[in-house]
Amino acid sequence: MCGFLAEISFRNQLISKNSFVDILNLSQKRGPDAQGYWSNQSSVQLGFNRLAIVELSEAGNQPMLSHKGKFAIVFNGEIYNHTHLRSRLDFKAFRGNSDTETICACLEEWGVLKTIKALDGMFALTIYNQETKETHLVRDFAGIKPLFYGFDNKTLFASSQYDQILKHPSFVNTSINNQVLKLYLQQHFVPAPFGLYKNTFQVKPGEIITFQENGSKNSQEYWNFSTDTSYLITDEKDALKLIEETLHSCVKDQLMADVPLGAFLSGGVDSPLVCYHAKSLKPDLSTFSIGSNSLVHDESKRAALFAQKLNTNHHEWILNANEVLSHWDNISNTLHEPLADISIIPTYLVSNLAKKNVTVALSGDGGDELFLGYERFWSLAKNRHFQTFPMLLKKLIYGTDKVISGNKNINSLVVYNQLSKAHEGLHSRFKNEMIQKIFPDLKEINLPAEWNVYQYENSTNLSNLSRQMQKAEFYGMMQKTLRKVDLASMENSLEVRVPFLQKRMIEASLQIDPLLSFGKNKYKDVLKMKLLNYFPNVEPEKVKKGFTVPLRNWIQIDLKETFSDNLLASTNTFYDKKEVENLLKNHLLGEKDNKWALFTLYSLNRSIKR
């Protein structure tokens, strides 16, 4: 896990090496162990900050040239099947055991597309072909590792951190893209392929973008989340066996490290499953949990119970609200891009705890998306039979059900013409009317045309609808979660790996009928069954919990000055400060809970300061 920087000038006008390295230094926490630089002295310069995980010697340093000198690459991530890939190559004269060297050798023998399709891991790559003068930007199929770039037809500037792009002379004075700003305010993060500022972008998950020597650009999708419903597995026992074998194999792959490795452990379902397999393969496994003094939200006791059953070296950090608050400034420093997800706080804290003992941690992220673990899936699906009804009739049915059952059978989402738009709306905590008041210039602005994650057809078939919802979550909110984890862990120089999002695990999950996991009062049941098999004496979790913070009260009291300075003393002029002042005032007086809108604005202001 590292941070890289790449500049390709299509006019042979590179910035100075000193300026380039100054920008590279912004990502030193991503890679504190070594720094590397390479240039062809005319049109390309590459920089790298290394967090050494595998092959700790100089043989793993980057930037790296392939053995014939054809390719120069910088690579952030881990390739879990790289040893297997080496066995398929004719070339055997490796200098070390790094996966970067494996990629270089694969590129020499197979070319770019075949190499990328063969990789199983998490990765962001910049590949420069010294013969054809082509540059390739590549991102892993799940979007685990970030890859940002600025492009203005004269210069390509790529990096692992968004704020680095804005330091380049070609992009330092660019203005905000109002379409993307509106998207951020609605979704609380900036999804790929967009950048908040004009001429800045992200590589999409599963995408290769190729730039020719003259600056022309084309993109290619090499992997996509399948919505095929011709399932291979409808039998519960077969599904459980596939999950058992695949998850075990993926966890085994991800234990590859030449540095201390542990795992996050919560009181839920996914991370205990990961830890069960990790412990069976690594007897000295260390696990890490945080907790709070809130009986409603605290998972630490349940996590400790799993740790006791597994007999791991368990590390626990219980914090009260004031202790959490003392880390606010450090956590705010992780916001190198706009991201308004308050769960970045516990992610930062557990990463901080883990880093004191290990350099790599396994996580359970991805299980909810692949096996339909969120309640919002059923909130949408239970309305599926009513979507074709006239609006007046839908409102009548909704009102009747509200009186009779308290909306156990349908809910307010039924009034949407498209379930996909209802799905998109579930992720927005900033009401459109409020956005228009604070940002009057956005009133007539449309969202970017390429924003199509929540565009799927209504379906009364629950299997078909489930797969569409899964895909939308995979390319929607899961991407926000992965950005949060990357930012919080990298601020602590910790590599976080996600076994559920290894390619084999994703593709195995897509072989299973989603209705084995999902339905009325049924959420990711196949994973819960596996958990019960492994921990028969641990009572199943009845309500999904999570570490929460009293953000509403913090803004009213402890963070009152912090938010006031951020929102009102800022020199930014793209929103109506009077409206923001009213928004904050209403919150401080307790007249209205505006914490999510305020935090969304706070994150925006933190990340756009240059």
N, C-alpha and C positions, 0 to 999 in steps of 0.2 A: 504494500500500500504506500503510495507515494504522491508526489505532486510534480507535474511536468509543465513545460512551457515550450512552444514552438512558434517560430516566425518564418514565414515564407513570403518573400517579396517578389512579386511578378514584374517589378521594375528594377530589380537589383539595387534596392535602396533600404538595406537593413538599418535598424537603429543600432547604436553603439553597443559593444559587448557590455560595457559598464551599466548602461541603462537597462539592457536586457536582464542582467544578473540582479539589478535592484528590484525589478519586477518579480523575478524568480524567487527572491528572498521572502516575498509575501507569503509563500506557501511552505516555509521551513518547518512548521509544525507537522505538516503532512509527511515530511521526510527529514528528520533531524540527523540521520546517521552519515550521510555523504552527499556531496553535491557534484554534479558533472555538467560538462558543457562540450558541445561539438558544433562546428560550422563548416560549410564548404567555402567560406570566405567571400561569397558573392550574393547568394539568394536565400540561404537557409541557415538558421541557427536553432539548436535544440538545447534545452536545459532540463535538469532533473534534480529533485530533492528526494533522497532515498530513505525509506524506512525498511531496513534490512530484515527480511523474514526467512527467505530460503537462499542458500549459498551466500554466506555472510562475507566472503572474501571479495576482493576487487573484481573477480570473475563475474560477479553479478551486478556490477556498477553500470549505470546508464548515463548518457545515451550510448547505444550499442550499435555497432556495424555488423552486418552479416559476414560470414567467413570469406565470401568472395567480394565483399565490399559493395554489393549492389544496393543493399537496403540500409538505411539509418533509421532507428526507431527509438521512441520513448514510450513506455508502457506502464500504466498504473493498474495494479490488480494482482490476481493470482490465477494461474491455469492449473486446474487440479488433475487434468489428464496428460500433463506434459511428458511424464515418463513413458506413458503408452505411446504418445506421438513420436518420441525418439526411436522407439522400436520399429516404427514404420519407415524411417528415413534411411537412405543410403549413406548419408553423412554420419560419421561416428566420432570424429576428432573434436569432441567438445572440450572446452577449457575448464568447465565447471558444471554445476548442477542447477543452474538457474533456468526458470521457465522463459525468461527473456531470450536466452541463447537458443532455446528450443524453437521459439517463434521465429527467430531470425533464420534458422536452418530450414524450417518449414516454408518460409517465404521463398527461399532460394530454390527449393525443389518443386513446390506446388503452386506458387503464385499467391496473390492476395486472397481471392475469393475462397479457394479450396482450404487455405489455411484457416481463415476466420470461421468457416463452417465447421471445421474440425475441433475448434477450441471449446472446452467446457470449463467455465469458471466465471470470474467477474473481471471485466477489463475495459479500459479506455486506451486507445492506441493512436499515435501519430506515426505514420510510415512514409518515409521519403525514398523514392526510387531514383537512384543517382543516374541510371541509364535513360529512363523515359522522362525524368523530371516531373513525374506525377507525385502528388501527395494524397494520402488516404487518411481520413479520420474515421475511426471505428469504435463503436460502443457495444457493450455486451447486450445480449438478447433480453435481459430483464431490466436493464437500466440501473444496475447496482452502482456502477462507477460513473461519475460525471464527466462530461466532455463539452466544454464551452468553446466558442470561437467567435472572433470578429472577422468580417469579410466585407471589403469594399471594392472588389475587382482589382485593386492594386496590391493589397496586403491581406494575408491570412495570418491570424494570430490565435493560437489554440492554447487552452490551459485547463487545469484541474479545478481552478477557482474562478468564479465569475468576476470578482473585483479586479483580478489581474488584467482582464481584457480591457477594462476601462482606464488602465494606466498607459496603454500604448498611445503614442501621438495620433494615430489614425482614428482612435475611438474615444479619446479623452473628452472631446467636446460634443459628442453626439447627444441628441435630445431623446427624451423618453418617448417610446412608442405607445401612444394612447390606447391602441387596441389591446396591447399586452398588459398595460396598466389596469385596464378594466377587467381583464381575465384574472390577474393577480388578486384584485379586490374581491372577486367572486369565489375564487378557488383557494386563496390564501397561500399560493406558491406560484412560481412561473414554470409551467411544464414545457418539456421539449416539444417542438423544435425552437421555442421562442426565447428571446432575451428581452429584458425590460427596456433596454436602449436600442435605438435604431442601428441596424447593421451588426447586431450581436445576436447569437443563436446558440442552440444546443444540438448535438447529434442525438437523434432519437434512439431508443432501445432497438437493437437488431438492425442497425443501419450502417452502411458504408458510404461515406461521401468522398468523391474523388475530384481533385482539382488538377487540371492540366497546366502545363508550363505557361500558357497564355492567360491563365486565370479563369478559364471556363470551368463549369462545375456541373456534376451530375451525382445523383444518389441512387442507391440500390438497397432494397430490403433483403436481408439474408435469412431472417427468421421472423415469424409472426405467431402470436397466440392463436391457436386454432379454435374455431367455434363449431367444428364438425361434431354432429350428434350421433354418428353411427358408432356407438360405444362398443368397445371390445369387452368390457367387464361390467356385468350387471349383478354378479353374484357377490354377496358381502364377504364371504371367506376368501375369494380370489382377490378382492380389492384389498383386504387387510394384509394378505400375503405380499402383494405387490408393494404396498406402502412399507411394510416391515423390511423387505429386502432392499428396496431402493433407498430409503432413508438411511439405513445402516451403511450401505455402500457409499452414499454421498458424505455422511459424517466421517467415515474412514478416510475418504479422499481429502477432506478438509482439515484433518489433523496434521497434514504435511506442514512442518515448520522446523526451523533450526533455532527457534527462540521459544520461551515459555508461552504456553497456550492454555486458555481456560474457556469458560462459557458463562453467558448470562443465564440466570435462573429466576423465573417469576413463579407465581402461584397459579398460572393458567394451564394451558394444554401444550402449546407448541414447544416452548423452551424445555420443559421437563422431558418431552420425547427426544429432543436433540441431546440433552444431557444423559439420558438413559443409554443411548447408543455410544456417546462419547466415553462414558465411564466404562462400558464393557470393553472398549478398545484402549483406553488410557487410564489405568488404575489410579494414578495420582492426580486425577482431574481436580482443578480448582473451579469453584462456581462463585458467582457474584450476584448479590441482590441488594436493592435499597428498599427502604420502607419509610412510612410516616407514622405520626401519632394519631392518625385518623382511623378509627375502627371500621368505618364504612368503606374506605378505599385501600387500606393497607393489605398487601399481599405477602408481606415478609414472613409471617408465621407459616403460611402454607408453603412458601418457597423453602423455608427451613425444614419443613417436614419432608419434602421431596429430597432435599440434600441429605437429611438423616437416613432416609431409606436407601439412597444411593451410596452413602458413606463417602461423600466428596469433601475436599478441603474447602469448606464453605466460608465466604466472607460476606458480612452483612453490615449495612450502614443505615441506621435508623435516624431520621432527621425530623425535627419539628419545623414549623413554617418559618420561623426566624432564621434557623440554620440554612434552610434552602435559599431564603432571600439573600443571605450573605454572599451567595455565588452568582447573583443576578448579573453583575457587570461582566464577569468572566463568560457567562453563558451568552450574553448579548454580543460578545466579541466573536462568537461563532458565525454570526449572520453576515457572511460574505456575499449573500444574495438575499432577495426578499423571501422570507419564509415565516409565516405566522402560525406556528404549531407549538402550543405551549408544552407539549410532551417532549420538546427538546430539552426541557429541564431535567426530568428523570433520566433521559438518555445520556445527557452530559454527565450527570452525577454517577451513574453506574459505570460509565466509561472511565471516569476519573478514579473510581475505586479499583476497577480492574487493572488499570495501567500501573498501579503501585506493585502489582504482582506478575503481570503477564504483558506480552506485546500483541497477542492475538486473542480474540474472543469469538466464540460461536454464538449465534443469535437465532431466535425462533421466528424472525420476521418472514412473512410470505404465507404462512399456514392459513390465516384467515381468508386471504384472497383465493388461494387454490382450492380450499375446501369449504367455502361459504360460511365463514364463522361470524359474520357481523349481523346484528339484528336488522339492519337496514335492508338486507336482501329480502327478508319476508315482508317488511313494511311496504316494499314495492310490489312483490309478487302476489300478495293477497288481493290486490286490486285488478289483476290481469283480466278477469272475465268481464269487467265493466268498461273497458277502455273504448269500445266501439259504441257505447250508448250515447244518446244525445246529452248535452251538458246539463240541461234542466233535470233530466231523469237521474243523472249521476249525483247531482246535488241533493235531490230528494232522497235517494237511497242512502247517501252519506248521512244526512240529517236523521233519517229513521234509525239507522244502525247506531248512531251516536246515542239516541235516547234509549234504545232497547238493550244494547250490549256494551255501551261505552267505546264503540269502534273497535271491537275485537275482530270483526270480520273484514272491514275496510277502514280506510283512514282518509285524511284530507288530500293525499296524493292522487286520489281517484279523479280529482277535477282537472288534472293535467291531460292534455290530448295525447301526449307521448310519455310513456313510463320512463324513457331514457332522459327526458328533460326533468322529470320529477327526481330521477336518480342524481342528475347534475345539481339540482337545487338542494338536495340533502347535504351537500358538502359546503354550502355557502352560509356563513354566519354574519354576513354583511348585507343587509337588505338593500335591494336595488333603489328604493326611494331615498334611502340615506346616502347611498353612493352618488346619486344625481344631485343631491343638495350640496354635498361636500366637494364634488368634482363636477361642476355644471358643464364644463367643456366635454365631458364624456357622455352627455345625454344622448347625442345623436351618433355616437361612435359604436360601431359593431365590434363584436369579438373577432379575432383573426379567422379568416376563412378556413385556414388549415386546422383549426381546433374542432376535431370531429370525434373525440373519445366517447362522448355520450350521444351518439347518433346510431341507435339501433331500433329495429322495428318492434312494434307491439306484438306480443304472442301470448295466446292462452295456453300454449304448451309449456309446462313448467320446466322441462329439460332444456328446451331451446332458449327460453328466457333466462334460465340460470347461467347457461354458458355465455350469453351476451352480457349479463351483469358481471360475471367473472372477468371477462375481457376488459370491460370498462373500468373496473376496479384496478386491474393489473396495470393499465396504461394511465389511469387517473390517480386516485388517492394513494395507491401503493408507491407511486413515484414520489409523492410528497414525503411519505414515510422513509423511503430510501435516502432522499436528500437530507432529511433530519438526522438520520443515523450517520451518514457520511460526515456532515458538518460537526456533529457533537463528538464523534469518535476521533476524527482527525485533529480536532483542537487539543485532544489529549495524546496525540501520536499513537493511537491504538487502531489496529486493523480489526474490523468486524466482518466475519464471514456468515453467510446465510445458507445453510444446507437445503432449506426448502426451495430455494431459488437456483439451485444447480440445474443445469439443463435437463439432465436425466430425471430429476425429481419433478420438474414442471411437466415434462412430457408424459411421465407415468401418471400424474394426477389427471391429465387430459384423456387418459384411457378409461377413466372410471366414471360411470354414470353419476352426475352430480346429485341425483335424488337419493343416492345411498347416504349422502351427508346432510341433505337439506330438504326442508319442508316445513309444515306448520309445527311450531314448537321444536324445531330440529335444526341444529347448527353444527356443522363439521363433525357429525356423529362418528364417521369412520376414525377420525383422529381420537375422539373421546373413547372409543372402544379400545384402541391401542393403549391409551393411557391407563384404562382400567385393567387391561391385561398385565401391564408392567407394574402398576401400583394398586393392587386389588384392595388394600386396606386404607387407601386415601379416598375420602368421600368426594364424589364429583363436585366441581364448582357449579353452584346454582346460578350465580349472577356474575357476568364478566366484570372484573374490577380493573383498576389501573391507578397508578400513582397520580394524584391530582394536587393542585396548589390553589390556595384561596386568592386567585388573581383579582377578583372583584374587590375584596378588602384591601389587598396590596395597593391597587391603584388609588383607592380612596385615602389611604393612610401612608404606608411606608414608601410607596413609589409615586406619591402625588407630585413631588417636585421633579422627579425623573421624567415622568410622562409629560408634565407641563412644559419642561424645557425642550423635550424632544419634539413635541407636537406644535408648540406655540412660539418658541424662540428660534425655531429653525428658519433658515433663509429660503427654504423651498417655497415656491410661489405657485405650484401647480394645483393646490387645493384652496378652498375658501376657509381661511383661518377663523373667521367669525363662526362658521358652522361647526368647525372642529372645537372651538372654545365652548360652544353650547353643548356639544356632545360630551365633552369632558365635564363640564359644570353639572349637567344632569346626572352624570354618573357619580360625581363627588358628593352631591346632595342626596344620593340614594333614590332619586326620582325614577331612574331607569338603569337597568344593567346593560351597559354598553361595552363591557370588557373585551368582547371579541373584535368589535370594530376598532376600538382603541389600540388593541394589541396588533391588529393588522396594519394600522397606520404607523405604529411605533416601529415595527419590523421594517416597513418600507423606508422610513427615515433613517434607521440605523444602517441599512445596507446601501443607500444611495450617497452617503457622505463619502467624498473622495479625498 
